[in-house]
Amino acid sequence: MKLFYLGSNIHQEALDIIEAATDTMLVYEDIDIGVVAPSIDTLAKAGRAFGINKNHVIQSVNDGLAYGADERGRIVSGVLNDYRVFLLKTRFTRVDHEGAFASFGYFSDIVDYALHFNAKFKPRLVYCSYTPHTVEAWIFMRTLEEAGVRIIRLITSPLPWVSLPVAGLAEGRIQPLSSAGTSHSPEKVGRYLEVLNGSYDKALPYYEKVMGAFSWGALKATLFLLAPKNALKAIEKRLVFGEYMKVAKPFDTESPFATYFLHYQPEMNTIPEAGLYCDQFQAIVKVASALPQGVKLIVKEHPSTFTKRCDRRWRPKGFYERIARIPNVLICAPGANAFHHIDRAKFVVSIAGVCLTEALARGITAVTFYSLRFTLFPSSLVVDASNASMSELREVLRNVCARQSRFPENEVAECLLRVAQNGYDGSDDESFIPRAIMQAAMNSKRANRIAIQDVIDGTLS
């Protein structure tokens, strides 16, 4: 049996493909079903849809689960000895009145819920439309993986219209496709590189264009016109912004430096995909400790942190001060655009942000802490900082900083073309560079629809 988890990518066309196939099943979360609820009900009545929300877990526990699964202890240990589980819970639970031990009990229930499912339905392959990042979905899928079930998922690629298939959840590796990318890939890659090599205003991602700048005016409007909850969010944002400005300093960009671009949080790229480096302090410390003498690391905050919701859980009190105390590290003042800090940098660092693709397009070395996304790039273009030892990273960064010239654009184009040929292109001619969140969502859904059919046909397995 092949099991499908679509998360928020659930839509009618995908459900029609799954329903029409034999020996397939869907797992879902209630929050995602929306207008496709009738189709979910049809599958559920046929015994082919299975919920993994808290209510489903608790109900099954109350009904009495069997706890005699082989190797249960090993599986529970493998799944729950992972700090990401607790971080995923805090992503959706702002105030925890129950405490860590109650959480551990619930997490154990999810493991048993998944083991019960595995014993009953015996799935041989699970397809996830993206890396699960609710606590229920993550534990459920990790339990199946620990029990020996193969997991295939899609991840975001360096191309905003292409999703890459990956085998594995706890760890991962790019899953080669037997089918080639679309015939339009060279043209799309060329046009994308042209955009990234142009002005910052033209290359600015859609999610930064739509948000206005932070101001006290916005705060006052929120306080008087909107709900108290939103007012508290605005105050929280203002407090974090004040802490940032307290340690931000101007910097002479004529002096040697590298740029670290912080991720907006919470997001899937950091939790759970980045592992330890979801705490970006760890990544900054590692790079700063490996810098050649005379080179500074400039840390630039993600613009969305102050234009979208700024969550205190991910920018806690003292966050910026702690970073600013690291030797050779400066937090840059807001104002300069990203390309200013890319073009003058010796290299650019991020977990997995779009800034890395921007840097590569402009001939600058990218240093990543989520190397899976850049598997199809050589180490001469992309440095894997997450898996490198300190001595290895020092040597690599010394060579990068000593380089006098930028690498040719055709090298980057060739790598991006490999990405396009090994991933799922969900775009149309108008949306391959998304200009709005709805276009990005449709690209993801189309890519998943193709991948689902490939899983059913056995092309992706």
C-alpha positions as CSV (number, residue, x, y, z in Angstrom):
1,M,0.0,0.0,0.0
2,K,1.2,3.5,-0.9
3,L,0.4,6.2,1.6
4,F,0.1,9.9,0.8
5,Y,0.4,12.9,3.1
6,L,-0.4,16.2,1.3
7,G,-0.6,18.6,4.2
8,S,-1.7,22.0,3.1
9,N,-1.1,21.0,-0.5
10,I,-4.2,19.0,-0.5
11,H,-6.5,19.7,-3.4
12,Q,-9.2,18.0,-5.5
13,E,-7.0,17.0,-8.5
14,A,-4.6,15.2,-6.2
15,L,-7.4,13.5,-4.4
16,D,-8.9,12.4,-7.7
17,I,-5.6,10.8,-8.7
18,I,-5.3,9.0,-5.3
19,E,-8.9,7.8,-5.3
20,A,-8.7,6.5,-8.9
21,A,-5.7,4.3,-8.0
22,T,-5.8,1.0,-6.3
23,D,-3.9,0.2,-3.1
24,T,-3.5,3.8,-2.0
25,M,-4.4,5.7,1.2
26,L,-4.4,9.2,2.5
27,V,-3.4,10.6,5.9
28,Y,-4.6,14.1,6.6
29,E,-4.9,16.8,9.3
30,D,-8.3,18.4,9.8
31,I,-7.0,21.9,9.5
32,D,-6.0,21.3,5.9
33,I,-9.1,19.7,4.4
34,G,-11.2,22.8,3.7
35,V,-13.4,22.6,0.6
36,V,-12.2,19.0,-0.2
37,A,-14.0,17.6,3.0
38,P,-16.6,15.7,0.9
39,S,-13.8,13.8,-1.0
40,I,-12.0,13.1,2.3
41,D,-15.3,11.7,3.7
42,T,-15.7,9.5,0.6
43,L,-12.2,8.1,1.1
44,A,-12.7,7.7,4.8
45,K,-15.9,5.7,4.3
46,A,-14.0,3.4,2.0
47,G,-11.3,2.9,4.7
48,R,-8.7,4.9,2.6
49,A,-8.4,8.1,4.6
50,F,-6.8,8.3,8.1
51,G,-6.6,11.4,10.3
52,I,-3.5,12.3,12.3
53,N,-4.8,15.3,14.4
54,K,-4.7,15.3,18.2
55,N,-8.4,14.4,18.5
56,H,-7.8,11.3,16.4
57,V,-4.8,10.3,18.5
58,I,-6.5,10.8,21.8
59,Q,-9.6,9.0,20.7
60,S,-7.6,6.0,19.6
61,V,-5.7,6.0,22.9
62,N,-9.0,6.0,24.8
63,D,-10.3,3.2,22.7
64,G,-7.2,1.2,23.7
65,L,-4.1,0.8,21.5
66,A,-2.0,-2.4,21.4
67,Y,1.5,-1.7,22.8
68,G,3.2,-4.9,21.8
69,A,4.8,-3.8,18.5
70,D,8.2,-5.4,17.9
71,E,11.1,-3.0,18.7
72,R,8.8,-0.5,20.2
73,G,11.4,0.7,22.6
74,R,14.0,1.3,19.9
75,I,11.4,3.1,17.7
76,V,10.2,5.3,20.6
77,S,13.8,6.2,21.4
78,G,14.7,6.9,17.8
79,V,11.7,9.2,17.3
80,L,11.5,11.0,20.6
81,N,15.2,11.5,21.4
82,D,15.1,14.4,19.0
83,Y,14.8,18.0,20.3
84,R,13.1,19.0,17.0
85,V,9.9,17.3,18.3
86,F,9.6,19.8,21.2
87,L,10.5,22.7,18.9
88,L,7.8,21.7,16.5
89,K,5.3,21.8,19.4
90,T,6.3,25.3,20.4
91,R,5.8,26.4,16.8
92,F,2.0,26.1,17.3
93,T,1.7,26.2,21.1
94,R,2.6,29.7,22.4
95,V,1.9,29.0,26.0
96,D,2.3,25.4,27.4
97,H,0.3,25.0,30.6
98,E,0.9,21.2,30.7
99,G,4.7,21.0,30.7
100,A,7.3,18.8,29.1
101,F,6.3,15.6,30.7
102,A,2.7,15.8,29.5
103,S,4.1,16.5,26.1
104,F,6.3,13.5,26.2
105,G,3.3,11.4,27.1
106,Y,1.3,12.7,24.1
107,F,4.3,12.2,21.8
108,S,4.5,8.6,22.9
109,D,0.8,8.2,22.1
110,I,1.4,9.5,18.6
111,V,4.2,6.9,18.1
112,D,1.8,4.1,19.3
113,Y,-0.9,5.5,17.0
114,A,1.5,5.3,14.0
115,L,2.6,1.8,15.0
116,H,-1.0,0.7,15.2
117,F,-1.5,2.2,11.7
118,N,1.6,0.4,10.4
119,A,0.5,-3.0,11.8
120,K,-3.0,-2.6,10.4
121,F,-2.3,-1.2,6.9
122,K,1.4,-2.2,6.3
123,P,2.4,0.7,3.9
124,R,5.5,0.0,1.9
125,L,5.9,3.7,0.7
126,V,4.9,7.0,2.1
127,Y,4.9,10.2,0.0
128,C,4.9,13.6,1.7
129,S,4.2,16.7,-0.4
130,Y,6.8,18.5,1.7
131,T,8.8,17.9,4.9
132,P,6.1,17.4,7.7
133,H,6.4,20.2,10.2
134,T,3.5,19.8,12.6
135,V,4.4,17.7,15.6
136,E,1.7,15.1,14.8
137,A,2.8,14.6,11.2
138,W,6.5,14.6,12.0
139,I,6.2,12.0,14.7
140,F,3.8,9.9,12.7
141,M,6.1,9.8,9.7
142,R,9.3,9.4,11.7
143,T,7.7,6.4,13.4
144,L,6.9,4.8,10.1
145,E,10.4,5.4,8.9
146,E,11.9,3.9,12.1
147,A,9.7,0.9,11.5
148,G,11.2,0.4,8.1
149,V,8.8,2.2,5.8
150,R,10.3,4.1,2.9
151,I,9.7,7.9,2.9
152,I,9.7,10.1,-0.2
153,R,9.2,13.8,0.2
154,L,9.5,17.0,-1.9
155,I,11.8,19.9,-0.8
156,T,12.2,23.4,-2.1
157,S,15.0,23.8,-4.6
158,P,17.2,26.7,-5.6
159,L,14.7,27.3,-8.4
160,P,11.4,28.8,-7.0
161,W,9.3,26.7,-9.4
162,V,11.0,23.4,-9.0
163,S,10.6,20.9,-6.1
164,L,13.2,18.1,-5.6
165,P,12.3,14.6,-4.5
166,V,14.2,13.3,-1.5
167,A,14.4,9.8,0.0
168,G,14.3,9.8,3.8
169,L,13.1,12.1,6.6
170,A,15.5,11.9,9.5
171,E,18.3,12.1,6.9
172,G,17.8,12.5,3.2
173,R,19.3,12.2,-0.3
174,I,18.1,13.4,-3.6
175,Q,16.1,10.8,-5.4
176,P,17.0,10.6,-9.1
177,L,14.1,10.8,-11.6
178,S,13.9,8.5,-14.6
179,S,12.0,11.2,-16.4
180,A,13.8,14.4,-17.6
181,G,12.8,17.9,-16.8
182,T,10.6,20.0,-19.1
183,S,11.9,21.2,-22.4
184,H,11.5,24.8,-21.3
185,S,14.0,24.4,-18.4
186,P,17.0,26.1,-20.2
187,E,14.9,29.1,-21.1
188,K,13.4,29.5,-17.6
189,V,16.8,29.1,-16.0
190,G,18.3,31.7,-18.3
191,R,15.5,34.2,-17.6
192,Y,15.7,33.6,-13.8
193,L,19.5,34.3,-13.9
194,E,18.8,37.4,-15.9
195,V,16.5,38.6,-13.1
196,L,18.9,37.8,-10.3
197,N,21.7,39.5,-12.2
198,G,19.7,42.7,-12.6
199,S,18.6,45.3,-10.0
200,Y,17.5,44.3,-6.5
201,D,14.1,46.0,-7.0
202,K,13.4,43.7,-9.9
203,A,14.7,40.6,-8.1
204,L,13.0,41.3,-4.8
205,P,10.9,38.2,-3.8
206,Y,7.1,38.6,-3.8
207,Y,6.8,38.1,0.0
208,E,9.0,41.1,0.6
209,K,7.2,43.3,-1.9
210,V,3.8,42.9,-0.4
211,M,4.7,43.9,3.1
212,G,4.9,47.5,4.3
213,A,7.7,48.8,6.5
214,F,7.3,48.7,10.3
215,S,6.2,52.0,11.9
216,W,4.7,53.3,15.1
217,G,1.8,54.4,12.9
218,A,1.1,50.7,12.1
219,L,1.3,49.9,15.8
220,K,-1.2,52.7,16.8
221,A,-3.6,51.6,14.1
222,T,-3.4,48.1,15.4
223,L,-3.9,49.2,19.0
224,F,-7.0,51.2,18.3
225,L,-8.6,49.4,15.3
226,L,-7.8,45.7,15.6
227,A,-8.1,43.0,18.3
228,P,-6.0,43.1,21.5
229,K,-4.2,40.0,20.4
230,N,-2.9,41.7,17.3
231,A,-2.0,44.7,19.4
232,L,0.2,42.5,21.6
233,K,1.9,41.1,18.5
234,A,2.7,44.6,17.3
235,I,4.1,45.6,20.6
236,E,6.2,42.4,20.6
237,K,7.5,43.3,17.2
238,R,8.4,46.8,18.3
239,L,10.4,45.4,21.3
240,V,12.3,43.0,19.1
241,F,13.0,45.8,16.6
242,G,14.4,48.0,19.4
243,E,16.7,45.2,20.6
244,Y,17.9,44.8,17.0
245,M,18.6,48.5,16.5
246,K,20.4,48.7,19.9
247,V,23.2,46.4,18.6
248,A,23.1,47.1,14.8
249,K,26.0,49.1,13.5
250,P,27.1,50.7,10.2
251,F,30.0,48.9,8.6
252,D,32.6,49.9,5.9
253,T,31.8,47.4,3.1
254,E,35.2,48.2,1.6
255,S,36.8,46.1,4.3
256,P,36.9,42.3,3.8
257,F,33.6,40.6,5.0
258,A,31.2,37.8,4.5
259,T,27.4,38.1,4.9
260,Y,25.1,35.9,6.9
261,F,21.4,36.3,6.0
262,L,19.1,35.3,8.9
263,H,16.0,33.3,8.1
264,Y,12.6,34.4,9.1
265,Q,11.3,32.0,11.7
266,P,9.4,29.8,12.3
267,E,9.5,28.1,8.9
268,M,10.1,24.6,7.6
269,N,13.6,25.5,6.2
270,T,14.9,25.8,9.8
271,I,12.6,23.6,11.8
272,P,12.8,20.7,11.2
273,E,15.0,20.7,8.1
274,A,18.1,22.5,9.5
275,G,18.5,20.2,12.5
276,L,20.8,21.8,15.1
277,Y,21.1,24.9,12.9
278,C,17.5,25.9,13.4
279,D,19.3,27.8,16.2
280,Q,21.0,30.2,13.8
281,F,23.4,31.3,16.6
282,Q,25.1,27.9,16.1
283,A,25.6,28.5,12.4
284,I,27.0,32.0,13.0
285,V,29.4,30.8,15.7
286,K,30.7,28.1,13.4
287,V,31.3,30.4,10.4
288,A,32.8,33.2,12.5
289,S,35.2,30.8,14.2
290,A,36.4,29.7,10.7
291,L,37.0,33.1,9.2
292,P,40.4,34.0,7.9
293,Q,42.2,36.8,9.8
294,G,40.9,40.2,8.9
295,V,37.6,39.1,7.6
296,K,34.4,40.1,9.5
297,L,31.0,38.4,9.4
298,I,28.1,40.8,8.8
299,V,24.7,39.5,10.0
300,K,21.7,40.8,8.2
301,E,18.2,40.3,9.5
302,H,15.5,39.0,7.2
303,P,13.2,41.9,6.2
304,S,10.0,39.8,6.9
305,T,11.0,39.7,10.6
306,F,9.8,43.3,11.0
307,T,7.2,43.5,8.2
308,K,5.4,40.2,9.0
309,R,4.8,38.9,12.5
310,C,7.9,38.9,14.7
311,D,7.6,36.0,17.1
312,R,9.4,36.4,20.4
313,R,9.9,32.6,20.6
314,W,12.3,32.8,17.7
315,R,13.9,36.1,18.5
316,P,14.1,35.9,22.3
317,K,15.3,38.6,24.6
318,G,19.1,38.9,24.2
319,F,19.1,37.1,20.8
320,Y,20.9,40.0,18.9
321,E,23.2,40.9,21.8
322,R,24.3,37.3,22.0
323,I,25.2,37.3,18.3
324,A,26.9,40.7,18.5
325,R,29.2,39.3,21.3
326,I,30.7,36.7,19.0
327,P,34.2,37.8,17.9
328,N,34.4,39.1,14.3
329,V,30.7,39.5,14.0
330,L,28.7,42.7,13.4
331,I,24.9,43.1,13.0
332,C,24.4,45.5,10.2
333,A,22.0,48.4,10.3
334,P,18.9,48.1,8.2
335,G,18.5,49.9,5.0
336,A,21.0,48.5,2.5
337,N,19.5,46.1,0.0
338,A,20.6,42.5,-0.2
339,F,22.6,42.8,-3.4
340,H,24.8,45.5,-1.7
341,H,25.8,42.9,0.9
342,I,26.1,40.1,-1.7
343,D,28.2,41.8,-4.3
344,R,30.8,43.1,-1.9
345,A,31.1,39.9,0.2
346,K,33.8,37.3,0.0
347,F,31.0,34.7,0.4
348,V,27.3,34.6,1.5
349,V,26.0,32.3,4.3
350,S,22.5,31.1,5.1
351,I,20.7,28.0,6.2
352,A,19.0,27.6,2.8
353,G,17.7,31.0,1.8
354,V,17.0,32.5,-1.6
355,C,20.0,34.8,-0.9
356,L,22.2,31.8,-1.7
357,T,20.8,31.4,-5.2
358,E,21.1,35.2,-5.6
359,A,24.8,35.0,-4.6
360,L,25.5,32.2,-7.0
361,A,23.8,34.0,-9.8
362,R,26.1,37.0,-9.1
363,G,29.3,34.9,-9.0
364,I,29.7,34.7,-5.2
365,T,30.3,31.5,-3.2
366,A,27.4,30.2,-1.2
367,V,27.8,28.6,2.2
368,T,24.9,26.5,3.3
369,F,23.7,24.7,6.5
370,Y,21.1,22.7,4.6
371,S,23.3,21.0,2.0
372,L,20.5,18.7,0.7
373,R,19.1,21.6,-1.3
374,F,22.4,22.1,-3.1
375,T,23.3,18.5,-3.7
376,L,23.6,19.1,-7.4
377,F,26.1,21.9,-7.0
378,P,29.9,21.2,-6.8
379,S,31.9,22.2,-3.7
380,S,33.6,24.9,-5.7
381,L,30.3,26.8,-5.8
382,V,28.5,25.8,-2.6
383,V,30.2,25.0,0.7
384,D,28.5,22.5,3.0
385,A,29.2,24.1,6.4
386,S,26.8,21.8,8.3
387,N,28.9,18.7,7.8
388,A,32.4,20.2,7.7
389,S,34.7,20.0,10.7
390,M,36.1,23.3,11.9
391,S,39.5,22.6,10.4
392,E,37.9,21.7,7.1
393,L,35.8,24.8,7.1
394,R,38.7,27.0,8.0
395,E,40.7,25.7,5.0
396,V,37.8,26.0,2.6
397,L,36.9,29.6,3.7
398,R,40.6,30.6,3.5
399,N,40.6,29.5,-0.1
400,V,37.3,31.2,-0.9
401,C,38.4,34.5,0.6
402,A,41.7,34.3,-1.4
403,R,39.9,34.0,-4.7
404,Q,40.3,37.1,-6.8
405,S,37.6,36.5,-9.4
406,R,34.0,35.5,-9.6
407,F,33.1,32.2,-11.1
408,P,31.4,32.1,-14.6
409,E,27.6,32.3,-14.8
410,N,27.5,29.3,-17.1
411,E,28.7,27.1,-14.2
412,V,25.7,28.2,-12.2
413,A,23.4,27.8,-15.1
414,E,24.5,24.2,-15.6
415,C,23.9,23.4,-12.0
416,L,20.4,25.0,-12.0
417,L,19.6,23.1,-15.2
418,R,20.5,19.9,-13.4
419,V,18.1,20.9,-10.6
420,A,15.3,21.5,-13.1
421,Q,15.9,18.2,-14.8
422,N,15.9,16.3,-11.5
423,G,12.9,18.0,-10.0
424,Y,9.2,18.6,-10.6
425,D,8.3,21.8,-12.4
426,G,5.0,23.0,-11.2
427,S,4.9,26.3,-13.0
428,D,3.2,27.7,-16.0
429,D,4.7,30.2,-18.3
430,E,3.5,33.1,-16.2
431,S,4.3,31.8,-12.7
432,F,7.7,30.2,-12.8
433,I,9.0,33.2,-10.9
434,P,6.1,33.6,-8.5
435,R,4.9,37.2,-8.1
436,A,2.3,36.4,-5.4
437,I,1.7,33.8,-2.7
438,M,-1.1,32.2,-4.7
439,Q,1.2,31.6,-7.6
440,A,3.8,30.0,-5.3
441,A,1.1,27.8,-3.8
442,M,-0.2,26.7,-7.2
443,N,3.3,25.9,-8.4
444,S,3.7,23.6,-5.4
445,K,0.3,21.9,-5.9
446,R,1.0,21.3,-9.6
447,A,4.4,19.8,-8.8
448,N,2.9,17.6,-6.2
449,R,0.2,16.4,-8.6
450,I,2.9,15.2,-11.1
451,A,4.9,13.6,-8.3
452,I,1.8,11.8,-6.9
453,Q,1.1,10.3,-10.3
454,D,4.8,9.2,-10.6
455,V,4.5,7.5,-7.2
456,I,1.4,5.6,-8.3
457,D,3.0,4.7,-11.6
458,G,6.2,3.6,-9.9
459,T,8.4,6.2,-11.6
460,L,9.1,7.8,-8.2
461,S,9.7,5.0,-5.7
